[in-house]
Amino acid sequence: MGDYTTRTAAITSTGIRILSVIFLRWVALPPGLPIIYALFAIYVPTFISSYLTQPKYALVDEVNVVVKEDILNKDEIIDGTTDEAVVVEEVDVEETAAVVPKPLSPVGTLLKGIPSPNSLALTILTFLTNLACVAMVTDMVYSPRLYYPSHDLSFARVGYVSDTEAKLLIREPDQAKMPITVQVHIKDAKPPFDNPLWQTAGGVQWTTNETDYTAVVTIPLSHSKQRVYEWTTSNNHSGEFIAAPKAGAMPELFDEKFTFLSTSCIVPRLPYNPLDHPLAFPGMKHLAKVLPNLGAQFMLFLGDFIYIEVPKRFGDSVENYRQKYRQVYASPDWPAVGQNLSWIHVLDDHEISNDWDSNSTGVYQTAVDPWHHYQTAANPPEAKRAGTQGLLPRKGATYFSFTQGPASFFMLDTRSYRSKNSEPFDSPDKTMLGETQLEDFLEWLRRPEPKGVKWKIVASSVPFTKNWRVNTKDTWGGFLSERRKILEAMWDAGNLGVGVVVLSGDRHEFGATAFPPPKDGKWPESATVHEFSASPLNQFFSPIGTYKQTDEEDVQLKYINKGNSKFGAITIEKLAEGEQSSLKYTVYIDGVEKWDTIILSPTAQPQPAKVGGGSFWDRLRGI
C-alpha cells in the first residue's frame, strides 16, 4: 500500500509541476486548469497516506563471514617426516539484524514531491511547493475576477483622430461627476497663429448601464495645420493626441514621416509573475519604452483585445464580456500606451469565441455589445458603400475605411460574415467577408486615390498568406477562391501606382510574405502585394515553427516565432518629390528591434483615357 501511494504521489506531483509551469509561463490553456486541480485532488490524500504509512525505520541485516585456516600435520612438518601440509578451513558465519532510521534524501524528496518519513521539514517543504503551484494558477485565473471586476472604472482614451476631429471615449459610472466637460488646447502653441488657451470641446451629460457607462465625445479640430493637442476632462483624466495629416499630404511633424503601429492579441499577466499586478500586461511595458521615439499617429489593433475563454470562461453573459474590456482599460500598464496614442480596432474570434465562424448567431450579439461600446464607437468611419463613388458610408457596417496622409486604410471584419471554416478551402462559394463587404472592399481596392496617396493598407485580423500550417482553415488559406479575387484587385491597384500592404495578427508569431503577380501576366512585378503579420502584444508564442513556404505564390521574406510580445512600426516617406513613396516595416520583439525592410510604391502604368475626362466627382477629388 505504501509503495503504491508513494508512486501515485510522485506521478501526480510531476504532473502538477509540469502543467503549472506551462500554464503560468507559456500558454494558459483552459483545459489545463481542471487537470491541475484534479491532479492536486489525487495528490493530497496519497501524499498524506504515504507519509503516514511509510515506515520510518529500515531493517538492516548484516552478515559477517570469517574464514580461518589451520594445518593439521604441524608435528610431522616440524619432524621433517613430510613436507606437505594438510590445510583445513574453518568458516565462521555471524549474522546481525538491526533496526535503523531511514536515511534522508532531500533531493529526491523535493524533486519527486513525495514525503520524507523522517523529516517533517522536507515533507512540508515539498508539499508547499505543489501547493504554491496550484495557488499561483488560482491567483492567475481568479484574482482579476474576484478583486478587480472594475465596476467603478473611470477612464478616457483617444480613438480615431483625423485632420478635422478626434474621438474621445469616456467611461464614468459615477453620476455625481456629471456632466463631464472636455477641454483641449494646442500643445506648445506658437503665437500668433496658434491659440494657446484651453477651449471647451464637448461633454457628456450622463451615462447609463446600456452602454456600460461609456460615451464618445467628438472633438472638432479647427486648425488648418497638423498640431499636437492636449486634452483634459472634468472627471480628472488627461492626455494628448496628434492631428492626422490631410489626405495626400505628408505630416508636418516628425520630419515628414508618417508612422503608425500594428499588433494584436493580449492576455494579462503572461508570463506569470506573482509580483505583478493581476491586470499587468508585460507587452505594454515593452511598447511604452519605445513609443516616445516612434512618433506614431495611431495603433491599429488587429483583434483579440480580450480572450473570453482564457484562462477560463466564466459564462456567456454580457457582463462577462464587458468585464474583460474593463479589465484591460483598468490595467496599470494601459495609460502609458493608451493615454496619448490613438487606438483603432478590428474584430477577431476571441472577442466572441475561439475560431468563430457562426456569423451573428449564438453568443455573437452578446459578445459584440461591449465591442461596439468600447471599440466601434471610437473607431474610424464606416466603409464607403460600393456604387457611390466612395462618398456614402455603409450604414451599420462593422468594417471601416479612412485616408490619412500618404495612405488609405480598409479595416476588415473577418468574423461576422464568414462561411464555416470546415467547408472546402477552394470552394467558389466560400466567403470570409460576405457578399456586401467583399463588394465594398473590392471597389475600395480599385478606386483611384487622391494625389499623394501611394499606399492602400488592409487590416485583416487573420493572416492573408496560406503559409501558416497550423489551423490554416481559420486564415485566408482556407478561403482560396475569395482570396484570389482580392489578390487580383490588389494587383490592379498596383497598376494605378498604389502599393498594397496587408497587416495581420492572430498567429502569435511574425511573418513577412510577398505575393508577386503571375509571371508573364498583365501585372508588373512592382505590383507585388506584401503582408506583415505581427502578434501577440502579450500572449504565448509557438516554440515550434508553424510557417512554411510551399510554392511561389506566397513567398517568405522573414519568419520569427519566438517572443511573447511583438508589434510592428510602419513608416512611410515621400521619394522623388512625391512621385514615389517608401514604406519601412520594423518589427519589435520583447521591446527590441529585430528586423526591418523597405518596399517602394509601384509606378503607375498607362491607363486607357476616360471618355469625357472622368466624372465630376473624380475631377473634384483630383483623380
C-alpha distance (Angstrom), angle and dihedral (degrees) to the residues before:
residue distance angle dihedral
M1 . . .
G2 3.81 . .
D3 3.80 93.7 .
Y4 3.82 91.3 49.0
T5 3.79 94.9 50.9
T6 3.80 92.2 44.4
R7 3.79 91.6 50.9
T8 3.82 91.2 47.1
A9 3.82 91.1 49.5
A10 3.81 90.4 50.8
I11 3.82 93.4 50.1
T12 3.79 95.4 46.6
S13 3.81 91.0 44.7
T14 3.79 90.9 54.4
G15 3.79 90.7 49.0
I16 3.82 92.6 49.5
R17 3.78 93.0 51.2
I18 3.78 97.6 44.5
L19 3.81 94.7 45.3
S20 3.81 92.0 44.8
V21 3.79 92.1 54.0
I22 3.80 90.6 48.8
F23 3.82 92.3 46.1
L24 3.80 95.8 45.9
R25 3.78 103.1 35.6
W26 3.80 105.9 26.9
V27 3.78 119.9 17.9
A28 3.81 128.1 -7.8
L29 3.78 96.8 -145.5
P30 3.83 109.8 -175.0
P31 3.86 94.3 -132.1
G32 3.79 88.9 58.4
L33 3.79 93.2 69.5
P34 3.83 99.4 63.2
I35 3.80 90.8 40.4
I36 3.80 91.8 55.1
Y37 3.80 90.9 47.5
A38 3.82 91.5 47.8
L39 3.80 92.1 50.4
F40 3.79 90.7 49.3
A41 3.80 90.7 49.7
I42 3.82 88.6 56.4
Y43 3.78 93.6 40.5
V44 3.81 98.1 56.4
P45 3.85 99.3 58.3
T46 3.80 93.6 39.0
F47 3.80 90.7 48.6
I48 3.81 91.7 50.8
S49 3.79 92.7 43.8
S50 3.78 91.0 49.1
Y51 3.79 91.4 50.9
L52 3.80 93.2 48.7
T53 3.80 97.3 43.7
Q54 3.78 101.8 38.6
P55 3.82 110.4 100.8
K56 3.76 115.0 -117.7
Y57 3.79 92.4 -150.8
A58 3.76 134.5 54.1
L59 3.80 128.5 -149.0
V60 3.78 108.4 -123.4
D61 3.83 114.6 -162.8
E62 3.81 113.3 -165.3
V63 3.81 122.1 -172.0
N64 3.83 120.1 -165.6
V65 3.80 117.7 -166.1
V66 3.82 118.3 -165.2
V67 3.81 119.1 -171.1
K68 3.85 117.2 -160.5
E69 3.81 124.5 -171.3
D70 3.83 125.4 -154.9
I71 3.82 134.1 -179.4
L72 3.79 112.9 -132.9
N73 3.85 98.8 -166.2
K74 3.77 100.4 48.8
D75 3.85 92.3 135.2
E76 3.79 94.5 52.9
I77 3.78 90.7 49.5
I78 3.77 90.5 49.6
D79 3.84 91.4 47.2
G80 3.75 89.7 49.4
T81 3.75 93.7 -124.3
T82 3.80 89.6 125.0
D83 3.72 137.8 13.3
E84 3.81 97.3 -161.1
A85 3.77 115.3 92.6
V86 3.75 121.2 -145.2
V87 3.81 105.9 -140.4
V88 3.77 124.5 -165.9
E89 3.81 126.0 -173.0
E90 3.77 124.5 -141.3
V91 3.83 115.5 -158.7
D92 3.78 116.8 -157.5
V93 3.85 115.2 -168.4
E94 3.80 118.4 -165.5
E95 3.86 119.8 -175.8
T96 3.81 121.5 -167.2
A97 3.85 124.2 -174.1
A98 3.82 119.5 -163.4
V99 3.81 136.6 174.2
V100 3.85 111.2 -136.9
P101 3.84 134.2 170.4
K102 3.80 114.9 -93.1
P103 3.81 112.4 -102.9
L104 3.81 118.8 -108.2
S105 3.84 119.9 -108.4
P106 3.83 105.7 -170.0
V107 3.80 95.7 171.4
G108 3.80 94.1 48.0
T109 3.79 92.8 45.2
L110 3.80 94.6 49.9
L111 3.81 96.7 41.3
K112 3.80 97.3 44.5
G113 3.80 96.1 39.2
I114 3.79 92.8 -130.8
P115 3.83 126.1 135.8
S116 3.78 124.5 -99.6
P117 3.83 108.9 -138.1
N118 3.81 92.8 -153.9
S119 3.82 99.2 42.4
L120 3.76 119.5 58.1
A121 3.82 89.7 179.6
L122 3.82 93.9 56.9
T123 3.79 90.5 43.6
I124 3.79 92.8 52.8
L125 3.79 92.5 43.8
T126 3.80 95.8 52.7
F127 3.81 91.1 45.3
L128 3.80 91.2 49.6
T129 3.80 89.4 52.0
N130 3.81 90.8 61.0
L131 3.79 91.6 40.0
A132 3.82 88.5 53.8
C133 3.81 90.4 52.4
V134 3.79 91.3 53.6
A135 3.81 91.5 42.6
M136 3.81 92.6 53.1
V137 3.79 91.7 48.6
T138 3.80 88.8 49.9
D139 3.78 90.7 47.5
M140 3.79 92.3 52.3
V141 3.80 93.4 48.2
Y142 3.78 104.2 38.0
S143 3.81 108.6 24.8
P144 3.83 95.7 77.3
R145 3.79 91.5 50.2
L146 3.80 97.1 42.6
Y147 3.79 101.2 38.5
Y148 3.81 104.9 22.1
P149 3.83 109.6 38.9
S150 3.82 85.0 141.2
H151 3.79 95.6 -145.9
D152 3.81 89.8 149.9
L153 3.80 95.0 46.0
S154 3.79 113.1 145.3
F155 3.81 116.6 -173.8
A156 3.78 144.7 136.1
R157 3.80 128.5 -148.7
V158 3.78 137.3 -178.5
G159 3.78 116.3 -110.6
Y160 3.79 128.0 177.1
V161 3.81 115.6 -7.2
S162 3.81 122.4 -167.9
D163 3.80 130.6 172.9
T164 3.82 90.4 -89.7
E165 3.80 106.4 34.6
A166 3.80 146.2 13.0
K167 3.79 129.4 -149.3
L168 3.78 119.8 -137.7
L169 3.81 118.3 -166.7
I170 3.79 112.9 -152.2
R171 3.80 129.0 -171.8
E172 3.79 117.2 -168.3
P173 3.82 121.3 155.9
D174 3.82 93.8 175.2
Q175 3.79 104.9 92.6
A176 3.80 90.4 -170.5
K177 3.81 86.5 75.7
M178 3.80 92.4 57.9
P179 2.91 134.4 151.0
I180 3.81 97.8 44.4
T181 3.78 118.0 -158.8
V182 3.80 125.4 -159.1
Q183 3.78 121.9 -149.4
V184 3.80 129.3 -172.1
H185 3.75 138.7 -178.6
I186 3.78 138.3 172.5
K187 3.77 112.7 -88.9
D188 3.81 114.8 -128.4
A189 3.81 90.1 3.8
K190 3.79 116.2 -158.8
P191 3.82 111.7 -144.6
P192 2.95 139.2 -111.9
F193 3.82 94.7 27.0
D194 3.82 97.3 36.9
N195 3.78 122.2 63.7
P196 3.83 108.4 -138.2
L197 3.81 95.0 -170.1
W198 3.78 123.7 107.8
Q199 3.79 112.3 -111.2
T200 3.80 130.8 -166.7
A201 3.79 107.5 -112.6
G202 3.80 101.6 178.8
G203 3.75 141.6 -62.1
V204 3.79 151.3 -148.9
Q205 3.81 121.4 -100.4
W206 3.81 96.2 -166.5
T207 3.81 143.5 -25.9
T208 3.80 130.0 -140.8
N209 3.77 139.5 -163.7
E210 3.81 88.6 -105.7
T211 3.81 88.4 80.5
D212 3.82 95.4 25.9
Y213 3.81 86.8 -102.4
T214 3.80 94.4 -61.2
A215 3.80 129.6 134.7
V216 3.79 136.5 170.3
V217 3.79 125.5 -130.0
T218 3.81 116.4 -160.9
I219 3.80 110.1 -147.7
P220 3.84 115.7 -155.6
L221 3.81 115.8 -137.1
S222 3.76 109.0 -152.8
H223 3.80 100.2 173.6
S224 3.80 112.9 105.4
K225 3.84 92.6 -146.2
Q226 3.77 130.0 66.8
R227 3.78 110.1 -93.9
V228 3.79 141.5 168.0
Y229 3.80 111.6 -116.2
E230 3.78 130.4 -159.6
W231 3.79 119.1 -148.9
T232 3.77 135.1 -167.3
T233 3.80 135.3 -179.0
S234 3.78 129.9 -147.9
N235 3.83 89.7 -119.5
N236 3.81 90.9 64.5
H237 3.80 105.9 -94.3
S238 3.77 124.3 128.1
G239 3.77 143.1 167.1
E240 3.77 143.1 130.2
F241 3.80 141.8 -106.8
I242 3.78 139.5 -168.6
A243 3.79 120.6 -119.3
A244 3.80 112.1 -124.5
P245 3.81 122.1 -112.6
K246 3.78 115.4 -107.1
A247 3.79 118.0 -95.1
G248 3.79 109.3 -76.4
A249 3.81 94.5 10.9
M250 3.79 126.9 106.4
P251 3.82 118.9 -126.0
E252 3.76 117.5 -86.5
L253 3.81 88.1 -145.7
F254 3.83 131.9 60.9
D255 3.82 95.1 35.8
E256 3.81 90.6 -60.8
K257 3.79 91.7 -63.4
F258 3.82 118.7 140.9
T259 3.81 109.2 -147.5
F260 3.77 132.4 175.3
L261 3.81 135.4 160.7
S262 3.79 136.8 -128.8
T263 3.80 136.6 -168.0
S264 3.81 140.7 124.4
C265 3.80 145.0 -156.5
I266 3.80 123.4 60.0
V267 3.81 132.8 -177.5
P268 3.82 120.9 171.3
R269 3.79 124.9 -113.1
L270 3.78 98.2 10.4
P271 2.99 118.2 168.0
Y272 3.80 86.2 36.4
N273 3.77 120.2 -122.4
P274 3.82 116.5 176.7
L275 3.80 89.4 -146.2
D276 3.82 93.2 57.2
H277 3.78 123.8 96.7
P278 3.85 109.7 -98.6
L279 3.83 88.9 -115.8
A280 3.81 96.1 44.7
F281 3.80 121.1 135.2
P282 3.83 110.2 -163.0
G283 3.81 89.6 -169.5
M284 3.79 90.6 60.5
K285 3.79 88.3 55.7
H286 3.82 89.2 55.4
L287 3.80 90.5 49.4
A288 3.81 92.4 47.2
K289 3.81 91.9 55.8
V290 3.80 95.4 57.5
L291 3.82 98.8 30.7
P292 3.83 97.2 87.4
N293 3.81 91.1 59.5
L294 3.82 97.9 48.5
G295 3.81 103.8 67.2
A296 3.81 89.5 -144.6
Q297 3.80 121.7 -175.4
F298 3.80 95.1 -157.5
M299 3.78 147.8 -24.0
L300 3.80 114.8 -108.6
F301 3.80 101.2 -154.3
L302 3.79 110.9 -161.2
G303 3.77 103.0 -156.5
D304 3.80 143.1 -76.7
F305 3.79 92.0 85.6
I306 3.80 84.7 155.3
Y307 3.82 133.0 23.5
I308 3.77 105.6 -145.8
E309 3.82 92.6 -170.8
V310 3.82 100.1 38.0
P311 2.94 123.9 124.0
K312 3.82 87.5 -6.9
R313 3.79 135.3 -14.4
F314 3.79 108.3 -128.4
G315 3.79 95.6 -173.0
D316 3.80 144.7 -58.5
S317 3.80 100.2 -94.1
V318 3.79 120.4 125.8
E319 3.82 88.7 -116.6
N320 3.81 90.9 60.0
Y321 3.80 90.2 54.1
R322 3.80 93.5 43.6
Q323 3.79 91.9 49.9
K324 3.81 91.2 57.3
Y325 3.82 91.3 56.6
R326 3.79 92.3 45.8
Q327 3.79 91.5 51.6
V328 3.81 92.4 55.3
Y329 3.79 91.5 50.8
A330 3.82 90.3 43.9
S331 3.80 91.7 55.6
P332 3.81 114.2 118.7
D333 3.81 86.8 -132.9
W334 3.82 95.3 57.0
P335 3.84 101.3 78.5
A336 3.81 93.4 58.6
V337 3.82 91.3 58.8
G338 3.80 102.8 25.5
Q339 3.78 108.3 35.4
N340 3.81 95.4 71.3
L341 3.80 102.2 22.8
S342 3.78 130.6 74.4
W343 3.82 113.1 -122.2
I344 3.81 122.4 -163.3
H345 3.79 124.6 -179.0
V346 3.79 148.0 -150.2
L347 3.80 124.7 -161.9
D348 3.80 125.3 -110.5
D349 3.78 137.9 171.7
H350 3.80 104.2 -83.7
E351 3.79 90.7 60.1
I352 3.83 82.5 65.1
S353 3.81 111.4 15.1
N354 3.79 135.5 -49.0
D355 3.85 114.4 -66.6
W356 3.81 90.9 -4.6
D357 3.82 112.6 -160.9
S358 3.81 102.9 150.9
N359 3.82 98.7 98.9
S360 3.80 112.9 -142.4
T361 3.81 96.5 -22.7
G362 3.79 129.9 105.8
V363 3.77 116.0 7.5
Y364 3.82 93.6 -6.7
Q365 3.82 98.3 102.7
T366 3.79 91.6 47.4
A367 3.81 91.7 48.1
V368 3.80 96.7 49.4
D369 3.80 94.0 48.8
P370 3.83 93.5 86.5
W371 3.80 90.2 32.3
H372 3.80 89.4 64.1
H373 3.80 94.3 42.9
Y374 3.80 97.3 46.2
Q375 3.82 102.8 29.6
T376 3.82 116.4 12.7
A377 3.79 93.8 47.5
A378 3.82 90.6 62.3
N379 3.81 96.8 36.2
P380 3.82 129.3 107.8
P381 3.82 120.1 -82.0
E382 3.79 120.9 -67.2
A383 3.80 113.4 -89.3
K384 3.79 117.8 -89.9
R385 3.76 119.0 -95.5
A386 3.79 117.7 -111.0
G387 3.79 114.5 -107.8
T388 3.82 95.6 30.2
Q389 3.82 98.7 92.7
G390 3.79 88.7 -109.8
L391 3.79 92.8 -64.8
L392 3.82 106.9 106.9
P393 3.80 125.2 58.9
R394 3.78 124.5 -127.1
K395 3.79 98.2 -113.2
G396 3.81 113.8 -133.0
A397 3.80 93.3 11.7
T398 3.78 117.9 151.9
Y399 3.81 91.1 -152.8
F400 3.78 125.1 76.1
S401 3.80 143.5 -156.2
F402 3.78 137.1 -170.1
T403 3.79 142.2 153.8
Q404 3.78 126.6 -129.2
G405 3.76 127.8 172.3
P406 3.81 110.9 -47.1
A407 3.81 96.7 -7.5
S408 3.79 141.8 68.1
F409 3.81 117.9 -153.4
F410 3.80 134.9 -153.1
M411 3.81 117.3 -172.9
L412 3.80 109.4 -158.9
D413 3.79 128.5 -148.9
T414 3.81 102.7 -142.1
R415 3.82 96.4 173.6
S416 3.80 112.9 46.9
Y417 3.80 98.9 62.0
R418 3.82 107.4 25.3
S419 3.79 128.2 126.3
K420 3.78 120.9 -120.1
N421 3.80 112.4 -67.2
S422 3.79 89.2 -134.7
E423 3.80 93.7 67.2
P424 3.84 116.2 103.7
F425 3.79 112.6 -73.8
D426 3.81 93.5 -126.8
S427 3.80 98.4 41.6
P428 3.84 108.9 138.0
D429 3.81 90.5 -144.2
K430 3.78 95.9 50.4
T431 3.80 112.8 108.3
M432 3.77 137.3 -177.9
L433 3.78 96.5 -175.1
G434 3.78 104.1 36.8
E435 3.79 123.9 -124.8
T436 3.81 98.1 -77.2
Q437 3.80 97.9 45.5
L438 3.79 91.1 44.9
E439 3.81 90.6 52.6
D440 3.82 91.8 49.7
F441 3.80 91.9 45.1
L442 3.80 95.6 49.3
E443 3.79 91.2 49.4
W444 3.81 89.8 50.5
L445 3.82 89.8 52.0
R446 3.81 92.8 49.8
R447 3.80 95.3 41.9
P448 3.82 113.6 105.5
E449 3.78 113.1 -120.0
P450 3.81 128.2 -132.9
K451 3.78 118.1 -92.8
G452 3.79 111.7 -74.3
V453 3.82 95.6 28.7
K454 3.80 104.2 114.4
W455 3.79 102.9 162.3
K456 3.77 139.5 56.2
I457 3.80 110.4 -157.9
V458 3.80 117.3 -160.4
A459 3.80 117.6 -160.9
S460 3.81 111.0 -154.7
S461 3.78 122.1 172.1
V462 3.82 90.9 -148.5
P463 3.82 127.5 46.8
F464 3.79 119.0 -87.4
T465 3.80 92.7 -150.6
K466 3.79 122.5 84.6
N467 3.81 91.1 -147.1
W468 3.80 94.1 99.8
R469 3.80 103.6 94.6
V470 3.80 100.0 -167.8
N471 3.81 115.9 81.2
T472 3.80 90.7 -11.5
K473 3.81 90.2 164.8
D474 3.82 89.8 72.0
T475 3.83 92.4 55.9
W476 3.80 131.2 63.0
G477 3.81 85.1 -86.5
G478 3.80 86.5 78.0
F479 3.84 92.8 52.9
L480 3.79 101.3 52.6
S481 3.80 100.1 153.3
E482 3.80 94.3 53.4
R483 3.79 89.9 41.3
R484 3.80 90.3 57.0
K485 3.81 92.1 53.4
I486 3.77 89.8 51.5
L487 3.80 94.2 46.5
E488 3.79 91.4 53.9
A489 3.80 90.4 51.0
M490 3.81 88.9 49.4
W491 3.80 91.3 52.3
D492 3.80 88.4 48.9
A493 3.81 87.9 56.5
G494 3.79 87.9 54.8
N495 3.80 88.9 58.5
L496 3.81 87.1 59.2
G497 3.80 91.3 57.1
V498 3.81 96.0 -101.7
G499 3.80 121.9 121.8
V500 3.80 118.8 -140.3
V501 3.81 121.6 -143.2
V502 3.80 125.4 -179.4
L503 3.80 118.0 -152.4
S504 3.79 116.8 -164.1
G505 3.80 143.1 159.2
D506 3.81 135.5 177.6
R507 3.82 99.7 104.6
H508 3.84 98.9 82.8
E509 3.80 87.0 -131.1
F510 3.79 138.0 82.7
G511 3.78 122.7 -110.6
A512 3.80 132.3 166.0
T513 3.80 115.3 -162.0
A514 3.80 135.6 179.2
F515 3.82 124.0 -150.4
P516 3.81 106.8 -160.9
P517 3.80 118.5 -167.8
P518 3.81 117.1 -108.9
K519 3.77 114.1 -77.8
D520 3.80 115.6 -104.4
G521 3.80 88.5 17.1
K522 3.79 130.6 126.3
W523 3.80 93.3 -91.4
P524 3.81 125.3 79.0
E525 3.79 120.6 -127.5
S526 3.80 88.7 -109.9
A527 3.83 88.1 70.5
T528 3.83 89.3 70.6
V529 3.80 112.2 140.1
H530 3.80 119.1 -135.6
E531 3.79 131.0 -154.8
F532 3.79 128.1 -162.9
S533 3.79 114.4 -170.3
A534 3.80 115.8 -172.5
S535 3.78 128.4 169.9
P536 2.96 160.3 -176.8
L537 3.77 114.1 35.9
N538 3.81 86.6 -171.2
Q539 3.80 119.6 -3.9
F540 3.79 142.0 88.1
F541 3.80 123.5 -61.6
S542 3.78 130.9 -148.3
P543 3.82 112.3 -104.4
I544 3.80 87.8 -160.6
G545 3.79 118.6 64.1
T546 3.80 114.9 -110.7
Y547 3.82 100.6 176.2
K548 3.82 119.5 90.6
Q549 3.79 133.8 161.4
T550 3.81 112.9 -134.0
D551 3.82 103.6 168.4
E552 3.80 143.0 16.2
E553 3.80 94.4 -98.7
D554 3.81 95.1 76.9
V555 3.80 108.9 34.9
Q556 3.79 118.8 -164.0
L557 3.79 114.9 -130.2
K558 3.81 99.5 169.3
Y559 3.78 137.6 -13.4
I560 3.83 128.5 -169.9
N561 3.78 119.9 170.8
K562 3.81 103.0 174.8
G563 3.79 125.5 86.8
N564 3.81 134.6 75.2
S565 3.80 92.0 -135.8
K566 3.81 126.0 45.6
F567 3.78 133.4 160.5
G568 3.77 136.2 158.5
A569 3.80 131.4 -131.6
I570 3.81 115.8 -153.0
T571 3.81 117.0 -161.6
I572 3.81 122.4 -175.0
E573 3.80 122.6 -164.5
K574 3.79 133.9 -178.2
L575 3.81 119.2 -112.6
A576 3.81 133.9 -173.7
E577 3.80 93.6 16.1
G578 3.77 91.2 -55.4
E579 3.79 99.1 -48.6
Q580 3.77 91.0 109.4
S581 3.78 136.5 20.0
S582 3.78 137.9 -153.6
L583 3.79 126.5 -142.0
K584 3.78 118.9 -159.3
Y585 3.77 119.1 -164.2
T586 3.81 118.8 -163.4
V587 3.80 123.7 -177.2
Y588 3.79 120.5 -152.8
I589 3.79 118.4 -159.4
D590 3.79 119.3 -167.2
G591 3.79 87.8 -15.7
V592 3.80 96.3 -52.5
E593 3.81 126.5 108.5
K594 3.81 105.6 -116.0
W595 3.81 108.9 167.6
D596 3.78 142.1 -2.7
T597 3.76 140.5 -179.5
I598 3.80 137.6 -175.3
I599 3.79 125.7 -139.9
L600 3.80 128.7 -175.8
S601 3.77 129.2 -134.6
P602 3.82 113.2 -109.8
T603 3.78 124.1 -106.5
A604 3.79 114.1 -107.7
Q605 3.80 113.8 -104.8
P606 3.84 120.2 -136.4
Q607 3.81 109.4 -85.0
P608 3.81 128.9 -157.6
A609 3.80 109.9 -96.9
K610 3.80 115.2 -103.6
V611 3.77 114.1 -116.7
G612 3.79 107.6 -112.1
G613 3.81 92.0 12.7
G614 3.82 95.5 -79.4
S615 3.76 132.3 -68.2
F616 3.78 125.7 -46.7
W617 3.81 90.2 -110.7
D618 3.83 91.6 51.6
R619 3.78 91.1 52.6
L620 3.79 90.6 45.5
R621 3.82 90.6 54.6
G622 3.80 92.4 46.2
I623 3.82 98.0 -112.7
